[in-house]
Amino acid sequence: MNTNPSKTSRPVQEIAKMGLIAALYIVITLAVAPVGFGPIQFRLSEMFNYLALLHKRYVFAVTLGVVIVNFFSPFGIIDVVVGSLSTFLVLIISRAATKQIKNLKVKMTVTAIIATLSMFTIAGQIYLVSEEPSSFWFMYLTIALGELVSMTIGGFIIYFINKKIDLSK
């Protein structure tokens, strides 16, 4: 029997932190829902992608948030699958690409670039399933631009919160 309360509460704390981030991702995305989905997207909740750089638990937390919120997408289950898989891969790639980088600002910049460039998956999905008359390249441009803006604003927010509260713990 484990009598050390810190060891038994650790998994509960991990799950609580993951649940909190997933819930925040969902709430922030739904708060801007008209522009959280579609060919012109702005998801400030994408700022939580940076948390994956600070701790691996957030790879799963952010992905779970995307899975759940994408059930509200007008594109249905395809957005749940494509969007969630895209997010998971971006977070894994970002962690791997920045593993040797010590400077958090540089890590965040690399992650913003990776996330922005990856928006071809979302643009492709929307292009294939929507009735929008836009071209793929226009959708990619608008979605990537929205991602870049979200990641830039969110980057400042996460960076300064992390200065006050160590988000890697």
Secondary structure, 3 states (H helix, E strand, C coil): CCCCHHHHHHHHHHHHHHHHHHHHHHHHHHHCHHHHCCCCCCCHHHHHHHHHHHCCHHHHHHHHHHHHHHHHCCCCHHHHHHHHHHHHHHHHHHHHHCCCCCCHHHHHHHHHHHHHHCCHHHHHHHHHHCCCCCCHHHHHHHHHHHHHHHHHHHHHHHHHHHHHCCCCC
